[in-house]
Amino acid sequence: MRKSHLFLTVVLFFTCIFAEIPPEIPDSPLGLIYFPCNFQNLGPSYENFWKALSNILEMHGYNVAPAQQTRGGPPGTPGPLLPDLLFYLNDGSRGYICIYTHGIIQNGIGWLSVEFYLTENEAEQRAQELAQEYNAWGDVGFSQTPEGSWAVVVSSRFLQNNVNNLLPHSVVFIDACHSASLLGNPSILDAFLNIGAQVGFGWITAVGGARVQAPISIFYRMGGANYNGPLEPVIQDELRNKSAMEAEIEYMCDLLTCQGNQDMKMYNSPRIVGLEIKQAGKLVYQYHFDQQSYYPYEWEYPGDLSGCPKNPATVGNYILEFQILFSSPMDPNKAHIAIMPEQGNFAIPVNGNFGKCIFNNDWFIGACDFSEWQGGENAIVSVDAEDAFEGDINAKLDINGDGNSDGTDTNHKFKVELPPQVIFTDPSDGASEVDVYKNITITFNKEMDQSSVNSGTVQFSPALVGGFLISRRGEGNRWV
């Protein structure tokens, strides 16, 4: 193959592990950003974009493979290899795959750079090894890059022949020059659509290095936001979720094309992605606010909540403090949050304000007075809220991960430590003709602290003459 110039590639996918999938929604929590070159050769802007895309994916619940497994190291050290890429593409669980590399049109088809080397001899030898290993002598070659290194390249035919396990609900972004060129038959984008991707983005010709922001911008726009580069991600809220085609149009670049299911969107309805309750420094409830786990992917919501209740809330003068993180910018005027019992109409409103974590008004911080709780030992957090997308018919919360707009979320529950109650007295209250020497027995519904039971806390009417002595019976809840 003659020397050619290639440009960086990115591929994005979404795949599902659940039985029922609403149409035109990405459906897998696993992501991949594949970068076979190294940042040192390409400059800091590439690393900035890499980190920005990784961060936004993870905040939205996409578990991205570790960077050290998917990009090259210092100059002179090998990056990920072709078998690594094929492994990720064939494991059938990658919902979002982004591959930064180079691309060209050669002999009427598209070619993708998959490995990088410092010398021509290294690249040529590796290309021969791979051609023999995969029996693909006409579909593996090598080419020099604009940075001066050498790349092993594979054709779109090679990808079609060696990737066979992509799930159908997937979004693909191929950020490479000529990745969607009409001169390629098939192009690299054609190859990914042919092997199962639902929608794809690619470049129809050669583009400059600044276009590495495109995958981030498209992702933000499909998620209901905007991206202003060139180096640092600055999010501007938009008023609606965008389809793949809407995102491509608003990116405003004639060199970028969107093919496949152009109506595909990121998500239909907002949902709770984090909820934390504290009281006097004590952790009462924690759902994905530990800064260690990924926020829940949409189809996994709400998931296993058994470990979320931590310490019971205490009925008294200590307020409950709340943090709630949503997946979308919310309308503060349409948010109603309260604490309710499992039965009955009693409710304590939670008052607070919205702030910004990822988007404006996606983070609620509030509190409520818990001294008047009357609802028993189990409390429910009731969240009735709508997103801020203008004209969104799916503005209400998704409460079960099906992508639909359901209504009030009551998934999150915590325990309450109730104050003790008197459940029995002998003699009974109001009894007459009682022997003045009779022992008075008081039984509580829980064990009591002996130091708290005294003449100041237990009072009689009329008052006892000469005071009284107290002794504990049984398990500590019965006093004489």
N, C-alpha and C positions, 0 to 999 in steps of 0.2 A: 504494500500500500504506500502511496506517495505521502510526503510530509503534508500535514494539514493542521489548521487551527481549529480548536474545539472550544466549547463554552460550557459553563457549569450547569449541572442538572439537579432538579428536585422533583421527587415523586411523593404524592400524598394519597393515602387510602383510608377507608373506613369499613370495617367488617363486623358481623354480628355473631354473638354467642347465645342469643335468646330466640325463642320459638316464634313469637309474633313481632313483626317489624312494621311500623307505619311506613308507607311508601315515601321515597325521596328524602330520607333522613340518614345520615351516616350512623353506623350501628356497631362499632367495636371500640373498646376503650384502649386498645394497644396502638401505639404509634411508632414511627421510625423516621429519623432524619439521617440520611446516608450521605456522607461526605468523604469520598475516597482520596481527596488531596489533603494537604496540610495548610493550616492558617498562616504559617510563617511565610510561605511563598506568595500568598494572595493578599496579605495585608489585614489590618485589624477590623475593617468594615465587615468582612465575612464572618469573623468570630462574633461580632456584635449582633449580626442578623441571626446567626446560629443560636445564640443564647436567647435572643428575644423570641424567636419562634418556639424554642423549647419551653420557655417560661409560660407563654400564653397557652400552649397546648396542655401543659400540666395543670395550670390553674383551671382549665375547663374540663379536667378529668381524664385527659389522654395520657396514658402511661408511656412515656417516650423512652426508648432504649438508651442506655448510658452512652454519653458522647464518645468515651474512649473505645467503645466497641464499633462505632459507626463513622469515625473520621480518621484521617491520617495523623501521624505524629510529627516530630521535628524532621527537617529535611534530611534525606538519606535513610530514613526508616520507613518500612512499608506501612501503608494504611490498610483499611479493610480490603479483602480480596474478593474476587468474583464469587467463590463459593459462599462467602458470608452473605453477599447480596441475594443470591439465589435461595439461601436458607431462609432469610427474612421474608422474601416474597412467596415462598412455597409453604410456610408454616400455617397459612390459612387463618391467621388471627390478627393480622395487622390492619387496623382501621385507618391509620394515617401514616403514609410513608413519604418522606421527603429526601430526594437524592440530589446533592449538589455535585455536578461533574461537568464534563465537556461533551459536546455533540457536533456531528458533522453529517453532511450528505455525501455519500460516496457510492458510485456505481448505481445510482437511482434508488437507494434505500437509506434509511437513517442508521447512524452508528452512535454508540454511547461509550464514553470512557469509563472504565470500571476499576482500573488499577493504575498507579503512577510510579515512575522510576526516574532516577537521575540521568541514566545513560540510555542511548539507543540500543546498545547490546543487551542490557538487562530487559528492556521492554520487548525486544524481538524474541529473546529466549523464552520469556514468560508466555508470550503469545503462542509460540509453538507448543509449549507444554499444555496450555489450555485447549488449543485446537485438537491435540491428540486425546486429551482426557475426555472431551465432550464430543469427539468425532465431528467437529465443526470447522473443517479446514477453510471453507469459503466464508465463514462468518466470524472469525476472530483475527484481529490484526493489531497494528501499533501505529502511533502517530505522535508528532511533536506538538506540545501545547504552547500557547502564547507566553507562558511564564518560562519556557525553556526546558522544562522537564519533558519526559516521554510517557505516553499513556498506552495501556492496552485497551483496545476498543472491541466491542461486540456489536453485531448488527441487530436490527429489529427482528429479523428472522430468528436469530439465536434466542432472543427473549421469548418469542412465541413458542419455540420448540422446547424451552427448558423451564418455563414458569407455567404451572398448570393448576395452582391451588388458590388463586385469588377468589375471595367471596364476592358476590355480585354487588353488594351495597358498599361501594368504595369511591373515594374521590382521589384523583391523581393529578399532581402538579409536576410537570417535567420542566424544570428550569434550565433549559439548555438551548443554545443556538440551534436553529433548524429542527428542534424536537417535534414540531408540528408542520414541517415544510410540505408544501404540495408536491415538491420534487421527490420526496421520499415515498416509495410505494413497496412496503408500508413504511410510514414514519415511526419514530419511537413512540409517539403518542398513540398512533394506530395500533401498535403492538400491545400496549397496555389495555386499551379499550377492547381489543380482540381477545385478551385472556381474562376479561371479567370486570374491569373497572367500569363503574357506572357513569362517571363524568371525569373529564380530564382537561387540564390547562397545559398549553405549550406555546413555544415561540415559532413563528412561521419563517423567520430568517435569523441572521446574526444580530445580536444585541450586545450592548456594552455591559461592563461589570456592575454598574449601579443597579441593574435590574434584579440583583439578589434580594431586594426588598419585596419583590412581587409576591412570593408565596405568603409572606407575613401579611401584606396588605389584603390579599384575597381572603385569607383566613379571617382577618378582622372584619372585613366587609360582610362576609357571609354570616358572621356571628353577630352582626348588628352594630358595627363600629367602623371607624376609619383609621387609616394609618398614614402619618406624614413622616417621611424620611428626611434625608437619606440614611443617616446613621443611627439615630436614637428613635425608638418607638414612641410616638406620641399619639395617644388614642383620643379621638373625638367621637362623642356619642352620635349615633344616627337614630332615626325614628322608626326603623323597621328592620326585621330580618331580611336578608337578601338571598335570592337564589344564586346559583353559580353564574348564570348569565348576567344577572343584575350586577354582581360583584365585578365581573369581567368588564362590563360596559363602563362602570363608574371608575375603574382603574384608568381608563382613558389612554390606552396605548394600542394603536392599530396593529402592532407586531404580536400582540398576545391574542390567542384564540381559545375558545371554550367549546369542547365537543362532547357528545354523549347526551346524557340526561341533563339538560341545561336548567331544569326546574328544581334540581336537588338543592336542599337547604341544610344548614347546620343543625337546626333544632326548631321545633314548633312552639313549645311552651316553657315559661320560666320554672325554676324549681329551687328549693333550698339546697345549698351545697355546704353549709356549715352553720352550726347552732351551739352556743355555749351559754350556760347559766352559772353564775357565782353568787354566793351570799357570805358577806363578811370575810372575804378571802378564801372561802371554802368552795371547791368545785362541786357543783350540783349535777351538771349535765354537760357532756362534751361530745359533739358530733363533728368530726373533721376540723377541729380547731387546734389540734396538737402540733401542727406545722411539721409533721413527719409523714403522714399518709397523703395520698392523692385525694383531691376532691372527687366525689363519686361521679362516675360517668353516667350519662342520662338514663341508660337502660338499667343500671344497677340501683337506681333510687327506689325506696330508701335504703334497701339492703338490711343487713343484720344490725339491729339497734340494741341488742341485749347488753352490750358493754358500754353503752352511752350513759345511763344513769350512774352517778358516782356516789355522792353522799346525800342523804335526805335533807331537804330544805326544812328549816325550823320555823314554825309559826311564831311570830314575835315582831320585835321592832326592827330587825335587820331586813333591809330591802333586798329584792332579787335583782341582779344585774344581768342584762341580756346582750348578746351579740348574735346577729343572724346575717349570714352571707347568702346572697341570691346569685343565680347564674346569669342574670341580665340586669340592665338598669331598670329600676322600679319606679312607679308613680307614687311619691310619698302621700299624695292626697287620697289614694285608694288602698292604703295599707291599714289593716285593723288587726292588732295582735293582742291576745288576752290569755290568761290562765283560767282553765275551766276544770270542774270535776268530771268524773266519768259519767255521772248521772246528775240531772237537774240543770237549772238555768243560771246558777250562780256563776259569776265571772269577775275577774279582776283585770282591768285594762293595763296593758304595758305601754307606757308613753316613752317617746324618744325621738331621735332624729336619724335621717339617712346621711351617709357619707360615701366616700369613694374607696374601694379596694382595687378593682379592675376597671369598672365603669362608674360613672357618676350615679349615685343613689342605688348602689348594689349592696350596701353594707348598713344594716340597721343596728343602732346602739341605743338601748333604753333600759328602763327599770320599772318596778312596781312595788307598792306597799303590800307586804305579805302578812301583816298583823291581823287582818280580818278574814283570813282563809276559813271557809266553812265546808270544804269539799271532800274530806276524808283523806286517806293515806296515798292516793294516786292523783296526780295533777297532769293535765294535758295542756300543751302549748298549742293554741289555736292561731293559725296564721292565714289571714285572708288578704291577699295582695294581688296586684296586677302589674305587668311590665309597662314600660313607658314607650313602647313602639306604637307609633300612630296608626290607628286603624287595624290593630292586630286582633284578629278574631280568636286567637289563642292566647289572650293576655293573662288569663287566670293560671294559677299554679298547677303544674303536673304533680300529682301526689303519689303516683304508683309507677313511674318510669315508663309509661306507654307512649309518651310524646304528646298526649292529648291534654287539653285545657280542662282541668277537673273542678277546681274551686278551693275550698278551705282545706289547708293542710293540718291534720291532727295526728301525725305520725309520732311526734316526739313527746314522751311522757317521763315524768320524774317522780321520785318518792317524796313523801312529806312526813316529817316527824311531828305528830300531833301532841298538844299539851295533855297532861294526865286528866282523867275524869273520875269522879266518884260514881261507882256503879252500885254500891250497897252500903246501907247503914243499919245498925242495930243498937238502940231502937230506931225506928224509922222517923223521918222528919215529920214533926207535928204530933208525934205520939203523946198520949196523956196518961196520967197515973203511973208514971215510970218510977221504979224504985231508985231513990237518989244514990244508992250505993252500987247500982248496976254498972258493970263495965260498958263503955261505949265503943262499939266496933265500927270502923270506917274501912271500906274496901275500895281500892283504886283499880283502874284498868291496866296499870303497868307498875313495875317496881319503882319505889320512891327512894329518894335520898333522905336518910334519917335526919340529917341536919336541917333539911328544909321543912320538916313537919314539927311545928312548935306552937306555942300559945299565940304567937303573932300571926301565924298562917292558918291555924285551925281555930275558929271562933264559934262560940255558942251563944244563943239568945234564948232565955236570959243567960248572962255570964255565969260560969261556974264559980262557986265560992271556994277560995283557997288554991286555985289553979289545978293542974293535972300532970300526971306522968304518962309517958308514951312508951309502948313496947311494940316490936314488930313481930308479926306472925307469918308463917308460911314462907312464900318466896319473896317477901318484901313489899307486897302490894296490899297487905292487910294489917291494919294498925288498931291497937286497943289503948 
